[in-house]
Amino acid sequence: GEHAYIPTTFKNGKPFEQRNLIGTKFRELYDFGNAEMLYRRSDNLVFEVSDDGKSCILSATRTSIAGEVYVPAYAKIGEDYYRVRAIADYAFAGRRAISTVHIADGVYTVGRYAFKDCTGLLSVELSASTREICEGAFSGCTELFKAYLGKCPALFGEDAFGDVKLSELTVSFGTDTAMASSIEGVSQLDTAMVN
């Protein structure tokens, strides 16, 4: 009606856009991240500008990386900021001191064997925008017991969770319990929460 109130979305403290807050698209875009995660990043991450010149990939990590790790939505390379779109193949492989990984909204791809043999990894949180978890991405993460997927990715590579003792899986959009429970490599799943 003439006097209907349309809520305003605030992004980084500034009015961003008037939107219907009830719609599914709004929830998918905004429920699984916060302003801090857009720019928060862990030290010892190495980024490279993609071929398109507009985005970048997390290409590698330094050996001293440990504890809780944040893969940001944006990375500064030189004087410019680039949107982080992917984690490269083997980027974190063998980093045994990592315990938790948070992957920000906008990172579409977790590359082949990206976290292979991260034996200290206990939990991982991906956003609703993750489209691909490639072959063996979390294989050999023998202590990984908890995974949060904002949305079930379109592609799960072979043995994406191979040799994992995953006991809790949360998927919030775009799947059902049967699909979540059938993810290859998830053999000891006790709880699958699907909204």
C-alpha positions in Angstrom: 0.0 0.0 0.0 0.9 3.7 -0.1 2.3 3.6 3.5 3.9 0.2 3.4 7.3 0.0 5.0 10.1 -1.6 3.0 13.1 -2.5 5.2 16.5 -1.2 4.2 19.5 -3.4 4.1 22.6 -1.9 5.6 26.0 -3.0 4.3 29.1 -1.9 6.2 27.0 0.6 8.1 25.5 2.3 5.0 22.0 1.9 3.5 22.6 -0.5 0.7 19.3 -1.5 -0.9 15.6 -1.8 -0.1 14.7 -5.5 -0.4 12.1 -8.0 0.6 13.6 -9.5 3.7 11.4 -12.6 3.5 12.7 -13.9 0.1 14.9 -17.0 -0.2 17.5 -15.1 -2.3 18.0 -12.6 0.5 18.5 -15.3 3.1 21.0 -17.1 0.9 23.0 -14.0 0.3 23.1 -12.6 3.8 22.4 -15.3 6.4 25.8 -17.0 6.3 28.2 -14.2 6.5 28.8 -11.0 8.3 30.6 -7.7 7.4 33.7 -8.8 9.3 34.1 -11.9 7.2 34.2 -9.9 4.0 37.6 -8.5 4.8 38.9 -10.5 7.7 41.7 -12.7 6.6 44.4 -14.8 8.3 48.1 -14.2 7.9 50.2 -16.5 5.8 47.8 -16.8 2.9 49.1 -16.2 -0.6 46.8 -14.8 -3.4 47.2 -14.6 -7.1 45.2 -12.5 -9.6 43.1 -14.6 -11.9 43.4 -14.6 -15.7 40.3 -12.3 -15.9 42.2 -9.6 -14.0 39.1 -9.0 -11.8 39.3 -11.7 -9.2 41.9 -13.8 -7.4 42.5 -17.2 -6.0 44.0 -18.3 -2.8 47.0 -20.1 -4.3 49.1 -21.3 -1.3 49.8 -21.0 2.4 53.0 -20.5 4.3 54.1 -23.3 6.6 53.6 -21.2 9.8 49.8 -21.1 9.3 48.0 -22.5 12.3 44.8 -22.5 14.4 41.6 -20.8 13.1 41.9 -19.7 9.5 39.7 -17.2 7.6 39.5 -17.2 3.9 38.2 -13.7 3.0 35.8 -12.6 0.3 38.3 -9.9 -0.8 42.1 -9.8 -0.8 44.5 -6.9 -1.3 47.2 -7.5 -3.9 49.4 -4.5 -4.4 47.2 -1.5 -4.2 44.0 -3.1 -5.4 41.3 -5.3 -3.9 40.2 -8.5 -5.7 37.2 -10.8 -5.1 38.4 -14.2 -3.9 36.7 -16.8 -6.1 38.6 -20.1 -5.4 41.0 -22.0 -3.2 43.6 -23.6 -5.5 44.5 -27.3 -5.7 46.7 -28.3 -2.7 46.6 -24.8 -1.2 46.4 -26.0 2.4 47.6 -29.6 1.9 49.5 -31.1 4.8 49.0 -28.0 7.1 48.5 -30.1 10.2 48.3 -27.2 12.7 45.0 -25.8 11.2 42.1 -26.4 13.5 39.1 -24.5 12.0 38.5 -23.0 8.5 35.9 -20.3 7.7 35.4 -19.7 4.0 33.7 -16.4 3.2 30.8 -15.8 0.8 31.8 -15.5 -2.8 34.4 -18.3 -2.8 32.9 -20.6 -5.4 35.5 -23.4 -5.5 37.5 -25.5 -3.1 40.2 -27.0 -5.3 41.4 -30.6 -5.7 43.1 -31.9 -2.5 43.0 -28.3 -1.1 43.0 -29.5 2.5 44.4 -33.0 2.0 46.0 -34.4 5.1 45.2 -31.5 7.4 45.1 -33.9 10.3 44.4 -31.2 12.9 41.4 -29.8 11.1 38.3 -30.2 13.3 35.6 -28.1 11.6 34.9 -26.3 8.4 32.4 -23.6 7.5 31.5 -22.8 3.9 29.0 -20.2 2.6 25.9 -20.7 0.5 27.9 -19.5 -2.6 30.3 -22.5 -2.6 29.5 -24.3 -5.9 32.3 -27.0 -6.1 34.1 -29.1 -3.6 36.5 -30.8 -5.8 38.1 -34.3 -5.8 39.7 -35.2 -2.4 39.3 -31.6 -1.1 39.2 -32.8 2.5 40.6 -36.3 2.1 42.9 -37.4 4.9 41.4 -34.9 7.4 41.1 -37.7 9.9 39.9 -35.5 12.8 37.4 -33.4 10.8 34.1 -34.1 12.6 31.9 -31.0 11.8 31.0 -29.4 8.4 28.7 -26.5 7.8 27.6 -26.0 4.2 25.5 -23.0 3.6 24.1 -24.7 0.5 24.8 -28.2 -0.9 27.3 -27.6 -3.8 26.4 -28.6 -7.3 29.6 -30.6 -7.5 31.2 -33.0 -5.0 34.3 -34.5 -6.4 35.3 -38.1 -5.8 36.3 -38.7 -2.1 35.8 -35.1 -1.3 35.6 -36.2 2.3 37.6 -39.4 2.0 39.0 -40.9 5.3 37.0 -38.3 7.3 35.2 -39.1 10.5 32.5 -36.5 9.9 29.8 -36.9 12.5 27.9 -33.6 12.1 26.8 -32.1 8.8 24.6 -29.0 8.5 23.2 -27.9 5.1 20.9 -25.0 5.1 19.7 -24.6 1.5 19.2 -26.5 -1.7 19.2 -30.2 -0.6 17.5 -32.7 1.5 18.5 -35.1 4.2 19.0 -38.1 1.8 21.3 -36.1 -0.5 23.3 -34.7 2.4 23.7 -38.2 3.9 24.9 -39.7 0.6 27.9 -37.4 0.2 30.8 -39.7 -0.9 33.3 -40.1 1.8 31.0 -39.4 4.7 30.9 -42.8 6.4 30.2 -42.1 10.1 27.6 -39.4 9.9 25.6 -39.3 13.1 23.7 -36.0 12.5 22.5 -34.4 9.3 20.7 -31.1 9.9 18.9 -29.8 6.8 16.8 -26.7 6.9 
